[in-house]
Amino acid sequence: MTATDADADDAGLALSATGADAADRGTGDGVLGRRHRALTLGIITVVSLIAFEASAVNTAMPVAARALDGVGLYAFSFSAFFTASLFAMTLSGEWCDRTGPLTPLFTGIAAFGAGLVGAGSAQRMWMFVAARGVQGLGSGLVIVALYVVVGRAYPERLRPAVIASFSAAWVVPVIVGPVVAGTVTENVGWRWVFLAIPVLIALPLAVMLPALRKLPPSERTGSVDGRRVLLALGVAAGAGLLQYAGQELRPLSLLPAVAGLALLVPCVLRLLPAGTFRAGRGLPSVLLLRGLAQGSFLAAETFVPLMLVTERGMSATLAGLSLTGGGLTWALGSYTQSRPRLERHRERLSALGMAVQALAVAAVPLVLIDAVPVGLVALSWLLVGYGMGLTISSCSVLTLRLSRPGEEGANSASLQVSDALGSITLVGLAGVLFVSSGGASVAAAEDGTAAAPPLAFVAVFALAAASGLAGAWAATRLRPRDQGAAGG
């Protein structure tokens, strides 16, 4: 594509968005108005089901592993899901750009449902792990296809509100999911945590189908880019090897770790847009910011309960509850960025969100001082959640805005890949810092209550805070030099 063609495409996209905006303003139609209501409700329902599954499965998984005599494969039931979804994200992006999001979305939902049925009916742990992989394929196909639907079905002015609904759809499932799953597991059986969800899948399919059929055809034709699919397979395989090495902490684990890095690094460099890791202006910085934000958040969140239990003597339940407020403020931050009057400040909102997150994370290890009340963690996590809501949702909106017609799928897939890679990298680095600073003494204690050296936790939260500050800097480079260019 030449520069002239790109400018013409961008101008056409701008005129199309302007026309759609004008039509919507004339009818007073919003995301829940007559024109978009069915599609919006269908999207919210799909995201809610995925969110409920994610929170409920974590509750039922230990019981399932013991029942199937497969505790030794417990961690692989998670890594199989993640590795498969990482591959499916790129496949979905290519598929959506060639054929539109309808087929990938419905295929993904079908695979997700089939994986749930397979997991719920598994008689051996290896069957359970395989079913979780099928679930991951479905999840990866669905999440990217939904972003493409938003990019093609909604005018630009409504996209922030739809993206905000993604975050809002997670709030209730995250709160009630563990309770419902625990009740079902104890009174009916763990299998029904998996088998009950597919029954609900037909509803969003029926609601969304008429609206999805009206989407315009894809502007890109031809077959799926096999090179990108192979690169995605290399990324997934590399990530899987790294996870295996992390789960099998033995000297021989160095071999799969090296092999994983040898696959992961070159494939990632070719899969993500040029300039991503040097914060090139525009889309590359959006993708880098997304990875830094998600990785920083998870690196900190992973160690908060451990710190509160081992250093301040809290119960596991209370330690977990200290993080729940972040889910509510995350939805609030996402709602804030969706306000039309704040649209022109989107880049500043992203930088603000990361700065707030970094400062709040940096305050968390202050509770290692006995005189500091443990309530500081809950207060800090409210700020962390709000910062994440501002940043994560803005990244999604900007990715669609900076995508040329026909590239929404590939760029949305890159966004999700960056998200996953940021999580792997920073959580892994946090674990290395924790252990190398003496944190292994917690794991070595038979009762699990031995305190780790405070430096081990300080190192983890310092890494998370530094990553947040790096994200705040990347957020200053979200605006392309030439506002007419789509990719930056």
TORRO-158053 format. One record per residue (C-alpha): residue number from 0; residue in three letters; x, y, z. Coordinates in Angstrom, 1 decimal, padded with zeros to 4 digits. Each point is the difference from the previous one (the first is absolute). Example, Ala and Ser with C-alpha at 12.3 -4.5 7.8 and 13.67 -1.06 7.14 Angstrom:
BEGIN
REC   k   r   east  north     up
REC   0 ALA  012.3 -004.5  007.8
REC   1 SER  001.4  003.4 -000.7
This chain:
BEGIN
REC   k   r   east  north     up
REC   0 MET  000.0  000.0  000.0
REC   1 THR  001.4  003.4 -001.0
REC   2 ALA  000.0  003.1  002.2
REC   3 THR -002.6  001.5 -002.3
REC   4 ASP -002.2 -003.0  000.2
REC   5 ALA  000.3 -000.1  003.7
REC   6 ASP -000.9  003.7  000.3
REC   7 ALA -003.0 -000.6 -002.3
REC   8 ASP -001.1 -003.0  002.2
REC   9 ASP  000.4  002.1  003.1
REC  10 ALA -002.0  002.8 -001.5
REC  11 GLY -002.7 -002.4 -001.0
REC  12 LEU -000.1 -001.5  003.5
REC  13 ALA -000.3  003.5  001.5
REC  14 LEU -002.9  000.9 -002.4
REC  15 SER -001.7 -003.3  000.8
REC  16 ALA  000.3  000.5  003.7
REC  17 THR -001.2  003.6 -000.3
REC  18 GLY -003.0 -001.1 -002.0
REC  19 ALA -000.9 -002.7  002.5
REC  20 ASP  000.5  002.5  002.9
REC  21 ALA -002.3  002.4 -001.7
REC  22 ALA -002.7 -002.6 -000.5
REC  23 ASP  000.2 -001.1  003.6
REC  24 ARG -000.2  003.5  001.3
REC  25 GLY -003.0  000.6 -002.2
REC  26 THR -001.9 -002.9  001.6
REC  27 GLY  001.4  000.4  003.5
REC  28 ASP  001.1 -003.6 -000.2
REC  29 GLY  002.7 -001.2  002.5
REC  30 VAL  001.5 -003.4  000.7
REC  31 LEU -003.3 -001.1  001.6
REC  32 GLY -002.2  001.9 -002.5
REC  33 ARG -002.2 -001.8 -002.5
REC  34 ARG  002.7 -000.3 -002.7
REC  35 HIS  002.7 -001.6  002.2
REC  36 ARG -001.9 -001.5  002.9
REC  37 ALA -000.1 -003.6 -001.0
REC  38 LEU  003.7 -000.1 -001.0
REC  39 THR  001.1  001.8  003.2
REC  40 LEU -002.0 -002.4  002.2
REC  41 GLY  001.4 -003.0 -001.8
REC  42 ILE  003.5  001.2  000.4
REC  43 ILE -000.5  000.7  003.7
REC  44 THR -001.5 -003.5  000.5
REC  45 VAL  002.9 -001.7 -001.8
REC  46 VAL  002.6  001.9  002.1
REC  47 SER -001.9 -000.7  003.2
REC  48 LEU  000.0 -003.8 -000.8
REC  49 ILE  003.7  000.1 -000.6
REC  50 ALA  000.6  001.9  003.2
REC  51 PHE -002.2 -002.3  002.0
REC  52 GLU  001.8 -003.0 -001.3
REC  53 ALA  003.4  001.5  000.8
REC  54 SER -000.9  000.8  003.6
REC  55 ALA -002.0 -003.2  000.6
REC  56 VAL  002.5 -002.4 -001.4
REC  57 ASN  002.7  001.2  002.3
REC  58 THR -002.2 -001.0  002.9
REC  59 ALA -000.9 -003.4 -001.3
REC  60 MET  003.4 -001.0 -001.5
REC  61 PRO  001.7 -001.3  003.2
REC  62 VAL -003.0 -002.3  000.6
REC  63 ALA  000.0 -001.2 -003.6
REC  64 ALA  003.8 -000.7  000.1
REC  65 ARG -000.4 -002.1  003.1
REC  66 ALA -003.0 -001.9 -001.3
REC  67 LEU  001.8 -000.9 -003.2
REC  68 ASP  003.2 -000.9  001.9
REC  69 GLY  001.9  002.5 -002.0
REC  70 VAL  001.4  002.6  002.5
REC  71 GLY  003.4 -000.4 -001.7
REC  72 LEU -001.5  001.4 -003.2
REC  73 TYR -001.9  002.8  001.8
REC  74 ALA  002.0  002.8 -001.3
REC  75 PHE -000.2 -001.3 -003.6
REC  76 SER -003.8  000.4  000.0
REC  77 PHE  000.7  003.8  000.2
REC  78 SER  003.0  000.1 -002.4
REC  79 ALA -001.9 -002.1 -002.6
REC  80 PHE -002.8  002.6  000.0
REC  81 PHE  002.4  002.9 -000.2
REC  82 THR  002.3 -001.4 -002.7
REC  83 ALA -002.9 -001.0 -002.2
REC  84 SER -001.7  003.4  000.3
REC  85 LEU  003.2  001.8 -000.8
REC  86 PHE  000.2 -001.8 -003.3
REC  87 ALA -003.7  000.4 -000.7
REC  88 MET  000.2  003.8  000.4
REC  89 THR  002.2  000.5 -003.0
REC  90 LEU -002.0 -002.6 -002.0
REC  91 SER -003.2  001.8  000.8
REC  92 GLY  001.5  003.3 -001.1
REC  93 GLU  001.0 -001.3 -003.4
REC  94 TRP -003.3 -001.8 -000.4
REC  95 CYS -002.1  003.0  001.0
REC  96 ASP  001.9  002.3 -002.5
REC  97 ARG -000.7 -002.4 -002.9
REC  98 THR -003.5 -001.2  000.7
REC  99 GLY -001.5  002.3  002.6
REC 100 PRO -000.5 -000.8  003.7
REC 101 LEU -003.2 -002.1 -000.3
REC 102 THR  001.6 -003.4 -000.8
REC 103 PRO  003.0  000.3  002.5
REC 104 LEU -002.3  001.2  002.7
REC 105 PHE -002.5 -002.8 -000.3
REC 106 THR  002.8 -002.6 -000.5
REC 107 GLY  001.6  001.4  003.2
REC 108 ILE -003.2 -000.2  002.0
REC 109 ALA -000.6 -003.6 -001.2
REC 110 ALA  003.6 -001.0  000.9
REC 111 PHE -000.3  001.7  003.4
REC 112 GLY -003.2 -001.9  000.7
REC 113 ALA  001.5 -003.3 -001.2
REC 114 GLY  003.0  000.5  002.2
REC 115 LEU -002.3  000.5  003.0
REC 116 VAL -001.9 -003.2 -000.8
REC 117 GLY  003.2 -001.9 -000.4
REC 118 ALA  001.4  001.3  003.3
REC 119 GLY -003.2 -000.8  001.8
REC 120 SER -000.2 -003.5 -001.3
REC 121 ALA  003.8 -000.9  000.1
REC 122 GLN  000.8 -003.3  001.6
REC 123 ARG  003.8  000.5  000.1
REC 124 MET  002.1  003.1  000.8
REC 125 TRP  001.6  000.0 -003.5
REC 126 MET -003.4  000.2 -001.5
REC 127 PHE -000.8  002.9  002.3
REC 128 VAL  003.2  001.8 -001.1
REC 129 ALA -000.8 -000.6 -003.6
REC 130 ALA -003.5  001.4  000.4
REC 131 ARG  001.4  003.1  001.7
REC 132 GLY  002.1  000.5 -003.1
REC 133 VAL -003.1 -000.1 -002.2
REC 134 GLN -001.6  002.6  002.3
REC 135 GLY  003.1  002.1 -000.5
REC 136 LEU -000.3 -000.2 -003.8
REC 137 GLY -003.6  001.2  000.3
REC 138 SER  000.8  002.8  002.4
REC 139 GLY  002.7  001.3 -002.2
REC 140 LEU -002.2  000.0 -003.1
REC 141 VAL -002.9  001.7  001.8
REC 142 ILE  001.8  002.8  001.7
REC 143 VAL  001.7  001.3 -003.2
REC 144 ALA -003.2 -000.4 -002.0
REC 145 LEU -001.9  002.1  002.5
REC 146 TYR  002.5  002.8 -000.4
REC 147 VAL -000.4 -000.2 -003.8
REC 148 VAL -003.8  000.1  000.4
REC 149 VAL  000.3  003.2  002.1
REC 150 GLY  002.3  001.5 -002.7
REC 151 ARG -002.4 -000.7 -002.8
REC 152 ALA -003.5  000.2  001.5
REC 153 TYR  000.3  003.2  002.1
REC 154 PRO  000.9  003.5 -001.0
REC 155 GLU  003.2  001.3  001.6
REC 156 ARG -001.8  002.2  002.6
REC 157 LEU -001.7 -003.1  001.5
REC 158 ARG  003.0 -002.3  000.1
REC 159 PRO  001.3  001.2  003.4
REC 160 ALA -003.4 -000.7  001.6
REC 161 VAL -000.1 -003.5 -001.5
REC 162 ILE  003.6 -000.7  001.2
REC 163 ALA -001.1  001.2  003.4
REC 164 SER -002.8 -002.5  000.0
REC 165 PHE  002.7 -002.8 -000.4
REC 166 SER  001.4  001.1  003.4
REC 167 ALA -003.4  000.4  001.6
REC 168 ALA -001.0 -003.5 -001.2
REC 169 TRP  002.8 -001.5  002.2
REC 170 VAL -001.1  001.6  003.3
REC 171 VAL -002.9 -002.1  001.0
REC 172 PRO  001.5 -003.4 -001.2
REC 173 VAL  003.3  000.7  001.8
REC 174 ILE -002.0  000.7  003.3
REC 175 VAL -002.6 -002.8 -000.2
REC 176 GLY  001.9 -002.5 -002.1
REC 177 PRO  002.1 -001.6  002.8
REC 178 VAL -003.0 -000.1  002.4
REC 179 VAL -002.2 -001.7 -002.6
REC 180 ALA  002.7 -002.4 -001.1
REC 181 GLY  000.8 -000.9  003.6
REC 182 THR -003.6 -000.7  000.8
REC 183 VAL -000.5 -002.1 -003.1
REC 184 THR  003.2 -001.9  000.6
REC 185 GLU -000.9 -000.8  003.6
REC 186 ASN -003.6 -000.9 -000.6
REC 187 VAL -000.3 -001.3 -003.5
REC 188 GLY  003.5 -000.8 -001.2
REC 189 TRP  002.9  001.7 -001.8
REC 190 ARG -001.0 -001.2 -003.4
REC 191 TRP -003.1  002.2 -000.1
REC 192 VAL  002.1  003.1  000.3
REC 193 PHE  001.2 -000.8 -003.5
REC 194 LEU -003.1 -001.7 -001.4
REC 195 ALA -002.5  002.7  001.0
REC 196 ILE  001.5  002.9 -001.9
REC 197 PRO -000.4 -001.4 -003.6
REC 198 VAL -003.8  000.0  000.5
REC 199 LEU  000.1  003.8  000.2
REC 200 ILE  002.0  000.4 -003.2
REC 201 ALA -003.0 -000.2 -002.3
REC 202 LEU -001.5  003.3  001.3
REC 203 PRO  002.8  002.4 -001.1
REC 204 LEU  000.2 -001.8 -003.4
REC 205 ALA -003.7  000.5 -000.7
REC 206 VAL  000.1  003.6  001.1
REC 207 MET  003.1  001.0 -002.0
REC 208 LEU -000.5 -001.9 -003.2
REC 209 PRO -002.3  002.5 -001.8
REC 210 ALA  002.2  002.9  000.7
REC 211 LEU  003.2 -001.8 -000.9
REC 212 ARG -001.4 -001.0 -003.4
REC 213 LYS -000.4  003.7 -000.8
REC 214 LEU  003.7  000.8  000.5
REC 215 PRO  001.8  001.2 -003.2
REC 216 PRO  002.2 -002.5 -001.8
REC 217 SER  003.7 -000.1  000.7
REC 218 GLU  002.2  002.4 -002.1
REC 219 ARG  002.8 -002.6 -000.1
REC 220 THR -000.3 -003.1 -002.1
REC 221 GLY  002.0 -003.1 -000.6
REC 222 SER  001.2 -002.8  002.3
REC 223 VAL  001.2  000.3  003.5
REC 224 ASP  003.6  001.1  000.3
REC 225 GLY  001.8 -003.3  000.8
REC 226 ARG  003.1  001.8  001.1
REC 227 ARG -001.7  001.8  002.8
REC 228 VAL -001.8 -003.1  001.1
REC 229 LEU  003.3 -001.9  000.2
REC 230 LEU  001.6  002.9  002.0
REC 231 ALA -003.0 -000.2  002.4
REC 232 LEU  000.6 -003.8  000.3
REC 233 GLY  003.6  000.8  000.8
REC 234 VAL -001.0  002.5  002.7
REC 235 ALA -002.4 -002.4  001.6
REC 236 ALA  002.5 -002.9 -000.1
REC 237 GLY  002.7  002.3  001.5
REC 238 ALA -002.3  001.2  002.7
REC 239 GLY -001.1 -003.5  000.8
REC 240 LEU  003.6 -001.2  000.4
REC 241 LEU  000.7  003.0  002.3
REC 242 GLN -003.0 -000.8  002.2
REC 243 TYR  001.1 -003.7  000.1
REC 244 ALA  003.5  001.0  001.1
REC 245 GLY -001.5  002.2  002.7
REC 246 GLN -002.2 -002.8  001.3
REC 247 GLU  002.8 -002.6  000.0
REC 248 LEU  002.7  001.8  002.1
REC 249 ARG  002.8 -002.4 -000.7
REC 250 PRO  003.5  000.5 -001.6
REC 251 LEU -001.3 -001.7 -003.2
REC 252 SER -002.7  002.6 -000.2
REC 253 LEU  002.6  002.3 -001.4
REC 254 LEU -000.2 -001.9 -003.3
REC 255 PRO -003.7  000.7 -000.7
REC 256 ALA  000.4  003.6  001.3
REC 257 VAL  002.8  000.6 -002.6
REC 258 ALA -002.0 -001.7 -002.7
REC 259 GLY -003.0  002.1  000.9
REC 260 LEU  001.9  003.3 -000.2
REC 261 ALA  001.6 -001.1 -003.3
REC 262 LEU -003.5 -000.4 -001.4
REC 263 LEU -001.8  002.8  001.7
REC 264 VAL  002.3  003.0 -000.5
REC 265 PRO  000.5 -000.1 -003.8
REC 266 CYS -003.7 -000.9 -000.6
REC 267 VAL -001.2  002.8  002.1
REC 268 LEU  002.3  002.5 -001.7
REC 269 ARG -001.5 -001.0 -003.3
REC 270 LEU -003.6 -000.3  001.1
REC 271 LEU -000.5  003.3  001.7
REC 272 PRO  000.2  003.3 -002.1
REC 273 ALA  003.5  001.4 -000.5
REC 274 GLY  001.0  002.5  002.7
REC 275 THR -002.1 -001.6  002.8
REC 276 PHE  002.9 -000.7  002.3
REC 277 ARG  001.6  003.5 -000.6
REC 278 ALA -003.3  001.8  000.6
REC 279 GLY -000.5  001.2 -003.6
REC 280 ARG -002.6  002.7 -000.2
REC 281 GLY -003.6 -001.0 -000.5
REC 282 LEU -001.1 -003.7 -000.1
REC 283 PRO  003.4 -001.5  001.1
REC 284 SER -000.2  002.0  003.3
REC 285 VAL -003.6 -000.9  000.5
REC 286 LEU  001.0 -003.7 -000.1
REC 287 LEU  003.0  000.5  002.2
REC 288 LEU -002.1  001.9  002.5
REC 289 ARG -002.6 -002.8  000.2
REC 290 GLY  002.7 -002.6  000.8
REC 291 LEU  001.6  002.2  002.6
REC 292 ALA -003.3  000.8  001.7
REC 293 GLN -001.3 -003.6  000.2
REC 294 GLY  003.4 -001.4  001.0
REC 295 SER  000.5  002.6  002.7
REC 296 PHE -003.4 -000.6  001.4
REC 297 LEU  000.2 -003.8  000.1
REC 298 ALA  003.6  000.0  001.4
REC 299 ALA -001.2  002.0  003.0
REC 300 GLU -003.4 -001.7  000.4
REC 301 THR  001.7 -003.5  000.1
REC 302 PHE  002.0  000.9  003.1
REC 303 VAL -002.5  002.1  002.0
REC 304 PRO -001.9 -002.9  001.7
REC 305 LEU  003.3 -001.8  000.8
REC 306 MET  001.4  003.1  001.6
REC 307 LEU -003.1  000.6  002.1
REC 308 VAL -000.2 -003.6  001.2
REC 309 THR  003.7 -000.6  000.8
REC 310 GLU  001.0  003.5  001.2
REC 311 ARG -003.2  001.3  001.7
REC 312 GLY -001.7 -003.2  001.0
REC 313 MET -003.2  000.5 -002.0
REC 314 SER -002.2 -002.9 -001.0
REC 315 ALA  000.0 -000.9 -003.7
REC 316 THR -003.6  001.1 -000.3
REC 317 LEU  000.7  003.5  001.4
REC 318 ALA  003.1  000.3 -002.1
REC 319 GLY -001.9 -000.8 -003.1
REC 320 LEU -002.8  002.4  000.9
REC 321 SER  002.5  002.9  000.2
REC 322 LEU  000.2 -000.2 -003.8
REC 323 THR -003.6 -000.2 -000.9
REC 324 GLY -000.6  003.8  000.0
REC 325 GLY  002.4  000.3 -002.9
REC 326 GLY -002.5 -001.8 -002.3
REC 327 LEU -002.7  002.7  000.8
REC 328 THR  002.4  002.9 -000.5
REC 329 TRP  001.3 -001.6 -003.2
REC 330 ALA -003.5  000.2 -001.4
REC 331 LEU -000.3  003.6  001.2
REC 332 GLY  003.3  000.9 -001.7
REC 333 SER -001.2 -001.6 -003.2
REC 334 TYR -003.3  002.0  000.3
REC 335 THR  002.0  003.2  000.5
REC 336 GLN  002.0 -000.4 -003.2
REC 337 SER -003.2 -000.6 -002.0
REC 338 ARG -001.4  003.5  000.7
REC 339 PRO -000.2  001.9 -003.3
REC 340 ARG  001.4  003.3  001.5
REC 341 LEU  003.2 -001.8  001.0
REC 342 GLU  000.6 -001.4 -003.4
REC 343 ARG  002.6  002.5 -001.0
REC 344 HIS  001.9 -000.7  003.2
REC 345 ARG  000.3 -003.8 -000.6
REC 346 GLU  003.8 -000.1 -000.1
REC 347 ARG  000.3  002.1  003.2
REC 348 LEU -002.6 -002.3  001.7
REC 349 SER  002.2 -003.0 -000.8
REC 350 ALA  003.1  001.7  001.4
REC 351 LEU -002.0  001.0  003.1
REC 352 GLY -001.3 -003.5  000.4
REC 353 MET  003.5 -001.5 -000.1
REC 354 ALA  001.4  002.6  002.4
REC 355 VAL -002.8 -000.6  002.5
REC 356 GLN  000.5 -003.7 -000.2
REC 357 ALA  003.8  000.2  000.4
REC 358 LEU -000.3  002.2  003.1
REC 359 ALA -002.7 -002.1  001.6
REC 360 VAL  002.0 -003.2 -000.6
REC 361 ALA  003.1  001.7  001.5
REC 362 ALA -002.0  000.7  003.2
REC 363 VAL -001.1 -003.6  000.5
REC 364 PRO  003.2 -001.3  001.6
REC 365 LEU -000.2  002.7  002.7
REC 366 VAL -002.2 -002.5  001.9
REC 367 LEU  003.1 -002.0  000.7
REC 368 ILE  000.4  002.6  002.7
REC 369 ASP -002.1 -001.2  003.0
REC 370 ALA -001.1  003.5  000.8
REC 371 VAL -001.7  000.5 -003.4
REC 372 PRO -003.6 -001.3 -000.1
REC 373 VAL -000.6 -002.9 -002.4
REC 374 GLY -003.0  002.0 -001.4
REC 375 LEU  002.6  001.9 -002.0
REC 376 VAL  000.1 -002.9 -002.4
REC 377 ALA -003.8  000.1 -000.7
REC 378 LEU  000.2  003.8 -000.5
REC 379 SER  003.0 -000.3 -002.3
REC 380 TRP -001.8 -002.7 -002.0
REC 381 LEU -002.9  002.3 -000.6
REC 382 LEU  002.4  002.4 -001.7
REC 383 VAL  001.7 -002.7 -001.9
REC 384 GLY -003.3 -001.2 -001.4
REC 385 TYR -001.0  003.5 -001.0
REC 386 GLY  003.3  000.5 -001.8
REC 387 MET -000.3 -003.3 -001.8
REC 388 GLY -003.6  000.9 -001.1
REC 389 LEU  001.2  003.3 -001.5
REC 390 THR  003.0 -001.6 -001.8
REC 391 ILE -001.1 -003.5 -001.2
REC 392 SER -003.3  001.3 -001.5
REC 393 SER  001.8  002.9 -001.7
REC 394 CYS  002.5 -002.3 -001.6
REC 395 SER -002.9 -002.0 -001.5
REC 396 VAL -001.7  003.1 -001.4
REC 397 LEU  003.3  001.4 -001.4
REC 398 THR  000.8 -003.3 -001.7
REC 399 LEU -003.2  000.1 -001.9
REC 400 ARG  000.4  003.7 -000.8
REC 401 LEU  003.6 -000.5 -001.3
REC 402 SER -000.9 -003.1 -002.1
REC 403 ARG -000.5  000.4 -003.8
REC 404 PRO -003.1 -001.6 -001.4
REC 405 GLY  000.5 -003.8 -000.2
REC 406 GLU  002.7  000.0  002.6
REC 407 GLU -002.1  000.1  003.1
REC 408 GLY  000.3 -003.7  000.6
REC 409 ALA  003.8 -000.2 -000.3
REC 410 ASN  000.5  003.1  002.2
REC 411 SER -002.5 -001.2  002.6
REC 412 ALA  001.8 -003.4  000.1
REC 413 SER  003.3  001.8  000.5
REC 414 LEU -001.6  001.9  002.9
REC 415 GLN -001.0 -003.2  001.7
REC 416 VAL  003.4 -001.7 -000.7
REC 417 SER  001.8  003.0  001.6
REC 418 ASP -002.3 -000.3  002.9
REC 419 ALA  000.8 -003.6  000.5
REC 420 LEU  003.7  000.4 -000.5
REC 421 GLY  000.2  002.9  002.4
REC 422 SER -001.6 -002.3  002.6
REC 423 ILE  002.3 -002.9 -000.6
REC 424 THR  003.1  002.2  000.0
REC 425 LEU -000.6  002.1  003.1
REC 426 VAL -001.6 -002.6  002.1
REC 427 GLY  002.9 -002.3 -000.8
REC 428 LEU  002.6  002.7  000.9
REC 429 ALA -001.9  000.7  003.2
REC 430 GLY  000.3 -003.6  000.9
REC 431 VAL  003.7 -000.1 -000.7
REC 432 LEU  000.6  003.2  002.1
REC 433 PHE -002.1 -001.4  002.8
REC 434 VAL  001.9 -003.3  000.2
REC 435 SER  003.4  001.6 -000.5
REC 436 SER -000.7  002.4  002.8
REC 437 GLY -000.7 -002.8  002.5
REC 438 GLY -003.7 -000.4 -000.6
REC 439 ALA  000.4 -003.8 -000.5
REC 440 SER -000.1 -000.3  003.9
REC 441 VAL -003.8  000.4 -000.2
REC 442 ALA -000.4 -002.9 -002.3
REC 443 ALA  002.4 -002.1  001.9
REC 444 ALA -001.9  000.3  003.3
REC 445 GLU -002.2 -003.0  000.7
REC 446 ASP -002.9  002.0  001.4
REC 447 GLY  000.3  002.7 -002.7
REC 448 THR  000.1  002.8  002.6
REC 449 ALA  003.7  000.8  000.2
REC 450 ALA  000.8  003.6 -000.8
REC 451 ALA  002.1  000.9 -003.0
REC 452 PRO  002.7  002.7  000.3
REC 453 PRO -001.8  003.4 -000.6
REC 454 LEU  002.5  000.7 -002.8
REC 455 ALA -001.6 -002.9 -002.0
REC 456 PHE -003.4  001.8 -000.1
REC 457 VAL  001.6  003.4 -000.5
REC 458 ALA  001.8 -001.2 -003.0
REC 459 VAL -003.2 -001.3 -001.6
REC 460 PHE -002.0  003.1  000.6
REC 461 ALA  002.9  002.2 -001.1
REC 462 LEU  000.0 -001.9 -003.3
REC 463 ALA -003.7  000.4 -000.5
REC 464 ALA  000.1  003.7  000.9
REC 465 ALA  003.0  000.6 -002.4
REC 466 SER -001.9 -001.8 -002.8
REC 467 GLY -003.0  002.3  000.7
REC 468 LEU  002.2  003.1 -000.3
REC 469 ALA  001.4 -001.4 -003.3
REC 470 GLY -003.5 -000.3 -001.1
REC 471 ALA -000.8  003.6  000.9
REC 472 TRP  003.0  001.1 -002.2
REC 473 ALA -001.2 -002.2 -002.9
REC 474 ALA -003.4  001.7  000.3
REC 475 THR  001.6  003.3 -001.0
REC 476 ARG  000.7 -001.6 -003.4
REC 477 LEU -003.5 -001.3 -000.9
REC 478 ARG -000.8  002.9 -002.4
REC 479 PRO  001.6 -000.6 -003.4
REC 480 ARG  002.1  002.8 -001.5
REC 481 ASP -002.3  000.3 -002.9
REC 482 GLN -003.6 -000.2  001.1
REC 483 GLY -001.0 -001.2 -003.4
REC 484 ALA  002.1 -003.1  000.3
REC 485 ALA -001.7 -003.1  001.3
REC 486 GLY  002.9 -002.0  001.3
REC 487 GLY  002.4  002.5  001.5
